[in-house]
Amino acid sequence: RIISSVNSRVKKVTHKYGVEIPSSVEHCYRLDKENGNTLWRDALNREMNNLQVAFDILPDKRSLPPGYTKSSGHIIFDVRMTLERKARWVKDGHRTPDPTTSNYAGVVSRESVQIAFAYAALNGLDVFAADVQNAYLQAPTSEKHYIICGDEFGIEHRGKVAIIRRALYGGKFAGRDYWKHMRKFMNELGFISCKADSDVWMQKATNDRGEDYWEFVLLYVDDILCVSHRGEEVLRKEIGKHFILKISFYWYLFL
């Protein structure tokens, strides 16, 4: 009764920055037709193209491997401050069973970031930042779920069975799956997790003057800070070799 009364008072947002927001895929197509453009359709197509790696579409349910349970998802539409249209396919994690094991996924603490900035200032090191694009899609999922494709997957796939292969936003284990995947990757790069903060990664390095020091990589989900005299190289040639980094968030240099 409490939840019902709260929901009745919640103001539903239909517009943002003066732009009407679709409530469904059909509404998205109708708005584009009324506005005489394809802005919402283009945003939806971008999202579904990025999601191709996350699904294994099967011809029918009979070819579904044993042990998989049905799940679902939906599209969330939004408008950025630049009036760019945004679409995000989100898994309905609230409809899946609660986890029986820990789904913890840590992030670097604020104190560790402050110490890293002080360390960089005292040792004359640069601090570079980057953002991993579609971070969760990089990690394989530990859940065994499938969905029935909707209109957003295209007419050719509507009604087909699709196995979820990657971690998706909204999944109850998505954060943990990505966290464990990123930890495994950092270990392969030769970085060591700090005992005081497990999301601070460090590695011995030598600067241009031949002096030994520790370089650091701090992880906050898909946000990365690198404290090193070769920070751009670490991001571009090491981390960027395996992860797609957002162009608009490349290399912010703090002096």
Buried (B, 14 or more C-beta within 10 A) or exposed (E): EEEEEEEEEEEEEEEBEEBBBBEBBEBBBEBBEEEEEBBBBBBBBEBBEBBEEBBEBBEEEEEBEEEBEEBBBBBBBBBEEEEEBBBBBEBBBEEBEEEEEEBEBBBBBEEBBEBBBEBBEEBEBBBBBBBBBBBBBBBEBBBEBBBBBBBBBEEEBEEBBBBBEBBBBBBBBBBBBBBBBBBEBBEEBEBEBBEEBBBBBBBEBEBEEEEEBBBBBBBBBBBBBBBBBBBBEBBBEBBBEEBEBEEEBBBEEEE
